[in-house]
Amino acid sequence: MLVNLRDICAIAEQNNMAIPSFNVPSMEALRAAIDAAEKTGYPVIIAHAEGHEPFAPLDKIGPAMVALAERSSALVCVHLDHGESLSYLRRALEMGFNGIMYDGSYQPYEENVENSQRAADMCASFDAGLECELGSMGAREFGEREEGATAEESGAIYTNPDQALDFIQSTGLDILACSFGTVHGIYKGEPHLNFDVLHKIRKLSQTPLVMHGGSGVSDADYAKAINAGIRKINYYTYGVKYAGEAVEKLIGEKNGETVYWHDMTTTAYERMLADFTHVIQVFANGANPVA
């Protein structure tokens, strides 16, 4: 069942939980995300990142995402993640996506506000929810980046709470992605999160907040972030890492015997299903199933 980004985050708000947003640039990841949601009874966001276009074109994966979400017994939002092009965002909306993220975090503040306002106008025409980002995690979601850097090494700029309030009021966004110590990709060491940033933004705005670059964060810190107002958490890198490791193990166990493609895709699906099921339950933060 399709639920737009604004409404699915309202469910998270009501239950003091976070909705996982799984990037699904393959049929295996897409199936695993929706099957995990149906298995657990919790809502889920399935996302396509503009940076995944080279290996999962929107025109191919997008219709499958919308069709499977519509047929699902779970509450599912179909979301466009890290869109830097307004025309790309519109393509997703016209395809049936009911949530988009406009990422203008690398632009001057005034330009970020202006383009975010344009994205908000587009969303209003499609009854879709809007996510925007303020602050920088240094390591960009796509393009050149040093994967594995800490927030400090990546040149992260924490979100300014006072500027965040102005940004929220100026753009009309529904949820805000903010920088408070996470990075995209795999961490070199333990992440150190600045929860004061989250508490201050929530106190000023009462807006649902989003964690990007959540890989490597402990379950305890996930809970602290959720209790501080995080309502959507992006999850991708570790999920595909674990799936890749499962395929490597399969190949090793074959000892040179033929490994068929369907064996590898099945193994990847099963590993992602187990991982996504666990992640959904952690992000539920003790809330009862709501589907």
KEVO-519047 format. One record per residue (C-alpha): residue in three letters; x, y, z. Coordinates in steps of 0.2 Angstrom, whole numbers, padded with zeros to 4 digits, always signed. Each point is the difference from the previous one (the first is absolute). Layout:
REM residues N
alaXYZ
...
END
This chain:
REM residues 291
met+0000+0000+0000
leu+0007+0017-0005
val+0002+0013+0013
asn+0008+0016-0003
leu+0016+0006+0008
arg-0009+0013+0011
asp-0012-0012+0007
ile+0012-0014+0003
cys+0011+0011+0010
ala-0016+0006+0010
ile-0002-0019+0004
ala+0018+0000+0006
glu-0003+0016+0010
gln-0015-0007+0009
asn+0009-0016+0005
asn+0017+0008+0004
met+0009-0011-0013
ala+0009+0002-0016
ile-0004-0007-0017
pro+0014-0008-0009
ser+0003+0006-0018
phe+0008-0014-0010
asn+0008+0004-0016
val-0005-0014-0012
pro+0010+0001-0016
ser-0003-0018-0004
met-0015-0012+0000
glu+0008-0010+0014
ala+0001+0016+0011
leu-0018+0005-0005
arg-0007-0017+0004
ala+0009-0001+0017
ala-0005+0018+0006
ile-0019-0003-0004
asp+0000-0018+0007
ala+0009+0005+0016
ala-0014+0013+0002
glu-0014-0012-0003
lys+0009-0013+0012
thr+0002+0013+0014
gly-0016+0010-0002
tyr+0010+0017+0000
pro-0001+0013-0013
val+0015+0002-0012
ile+0007+0012-0013
ile+0007-0007-0016
ala+0012+0013-0008
his+0009+0003-0016
ala+0015+0011+0000
glu+0004+0011-0015
gly+0018-0005+0002
his-0005-0018-0003
glu-0006+0004-0018
pro+0015-0008-0009
phe-0004-0018+0007
ala-0019+0002+0004
pro-0008+0012-0012
leu-0015+0009+0007
asp-0011-0004-0015
lys+0003-0019+0003
ile+0001-0002+0019
gly-0013+0014+0004
pro-0016-0008-0008
ala+0005-0017+0009
met+0001+0010+0017
val-0017+0008-0002
ala-0008-0016-0006
leu+0006-0011+0014
ala-0004+0014+0013
glu-0018+0001-0006
arg-0002-0019+0001
ser+0008-0001+0017
ser-0010-0003+0016
ala+0013+0011+0009
leu+0000+0019+0001
val+0013+0005-0013
cys+0006+0017-0006
val+0009+0001-0017
his+0014+0013+0002
leu+0012+0009-0011
asp+0016+0001+0010
his+0014+0014-0002
gly-0007+0008-0015
glu+0010+0015-0006
ser-0009+0003-0016
leu-0018+0007+0001
ser-0004-0008-0017
tyr+0005-0017+0007
leu-0011+0002+0015
arg-0015+0004-0012
arg+0003-0016-0010
ala-0001-0010+0017
leu-0016+0009+0005
glu-0008-0002-0017
met+0005-0019+0002
gly-0010-0001+0016
phe+0013+0003+0013
asn-0008+0008+0015
gly+0015+0007+0009
ile+0015+0009-0007
met+0016+0007+0008
tyr+0007+0016-0008
asp+0019+0001+0005
gly+0006+0017-0001
ser+0012-0001+0014
tyr+0015+0003-0011
gln-0007+0017-0006
pro+0001+0017+0008
tyr-0014+0002+0013
glu-0011+0011-0010
glu+0001-0011-0016
asn-0004-0015+0011
val-0016+0009+0007
glu-0005+0006-0018
asn+0001-0017-0007
ser-0008-0009+0015
gln-0015+0012-0002
arg-0001-0006-0018
ala+0000-0018+0005
ala-0014+0004+0013
asp-0011+0007-0014
met+0003-0016-0010
cys-0004-0011+0015
ala-0017+0010+0003
ser-0005-0005-0018
phe+0002-0018+0003
asp-0005-0002+0019
ala+0018-0005+0004
gly+0011+0003+0015
leu+0016+0010-0001
glu+0016-0003+0009
cys+0014+0013-0002
glu+0018+0000+0008
leu+0009+0014+0009
gly+0018-0002+0005
ser+0013-0012-0007
met+0007-0017+0004
gly+0015+0004-0010
ala+0000-0017-0010
arg-0013+0003-0014
glu-0013-0013-0003
phe+0006-0002-0018
gly+0015+0007-0010
glu+0017-0001+0007
arg+0002-0003+0018
glu+0012-0008+0013
glu-0011-0015+0006
gly+0005-0004+0017
ala+0004+0017+0007
thr-0006+0006+0016
ala-0011+0015+0001
glu+0014+0012+0004
glu+0012-0007-0013
ser-0014+0001-0013
gly-0002+0019+0004
ala-0017-0002+0007
ile-0009+0016+0005
tyr-0013-0003+0013
thr-0017+0008-0002
asn-0003+0016+0008
pro-0016-0001+0010
asp-0005+0019-0002
gln+0003-0001-0019
ala-0010-0016+0000
leu-0015+0008+0007
asp+0001+0014-0013
phe+0003-0014-0014
ile-0015-0010+0006
gln-0012+0016+0000
ser+0007+0006-0016
thr-0002-0016-0011
gly-0015-0008+0007
leu+0009-0017+0001
asp-0008-0015+0009
ile+0016-0008+0008
leu+0018+0007+0002
ala+0016-0010-0003
cys+0013+0007+0011
ser+0018-0003+0004
phe+0005-0005+0017
gly+0015-0011-0002
thr-0004-0014-0012
val+0008-0003-0017
his-0005-0009-0016
gly+0009-0016-0003
ile+0010-0011+0013
tyr+0008+0007+0015
lys+0018-0001+0004
gly-0004-0001+0019
glu-0014+0004+0012
pro-0012+0014-0005
his-0001+0014+0012
leu-0018+0008-0001
asn-0004+0017+0006
phe-0017-0002+0008
asp-0001+0018+0006
val-0002+0005-0019
leu-0016-0011-0001
his-0007+0006+0017
lys+0002+0018-0005
ile-0008-0002-0017
arg-0015-0010+0007
lys-0002+0013+0014
leu-0001+0014-0012
ser-0010-0008-0014
gln-0009-0016+0005
thr+0004-0006-0017
pro+0003-0019-0004
leu+0019-0002-0003
val+0010-0012-0011
met+0016-0009+0003
his+0011-0003-0016
gly+0015-0011+0001
gly-0006-0011+0014
ser+0011-0015-0004
gly+0012-0004+0014
val-0011+0008+0014
ser-0003-0011+0015
asp-0018-0005+0005
ala+0002+0010+0016
asp+0004+0016-0010
tyr-0014-0004-0012
ala-0012+0000+0015
lys+0007+0017+0006
ala-0002+0008-0017
ile-0018-0006-0002
asn-0004+0006+0018
ala+0007+0017-0006
gly-0011+0002-0015
ile+0007-0011-0014
arg-0015-0007-0009
lys+0008-0007-0016
ile+0017-0009-0002
asn+0008-0004-0016
tyr+0008-0017-0001
tyr+0010-0007-0015
thr+0019-0002+0001
tyr+0000-0014+0014
gly-0014-0009-0008
val+0008-0003-0017
lys+0017-0003+0009
tyr-0008-0014+0010
ala-0008-0007-0016
gly+0016+0001-0009
glu+0009-0010+0014
ala-0014-0013-0001
val+0003-0002-0018
glu+0019-0001+0002
lys-0003-0014+0013
leu-0011-0010-0012
ile+0013+0001-0013
gly+0014-0006+0012
glu-0011-0015+0006
lys-0002-0006-0018
asn+0019-0003-0001
gly+0001+0003-0018
glu-0017-0007-0005
thr-0011+0010-0012
val-0010+0014+0009
tyr-0015+0005-0009
trp-0006+0018+0000
his-0017-0005+0008
asp+0010-0008+0014
met+0008+0017+0003
thr-0015+0011-0001
thr-0010-0012+0011
thr+0014+0000+0013
ala+0001+0019-0001
tyr-0019+0002+0002
glu+0000-0012+0016
arg+0014+0010+0008
met-0008+0017-0003
leu-0017-0007+0006
ala+0008-0005+0017
asp+0009+0016+0001
phe-0015+0011-0004
thr-0011-0009+0012
his+0012+0003+0014
val+0002+0019-0005
ile-0019+0003-0001
gln-0001-0008+0018
val+0014+0011+0007
phe-0007+0016-0008
ala-0017-0004+0007
asn+0007+0005+0017
gly-0012-0011+0010
ala-0016+0005-0009
asn-0013-0013-0004
pro-0002-0005-0019
val-0012+0013-0008
ala-0004-0008-0016
END
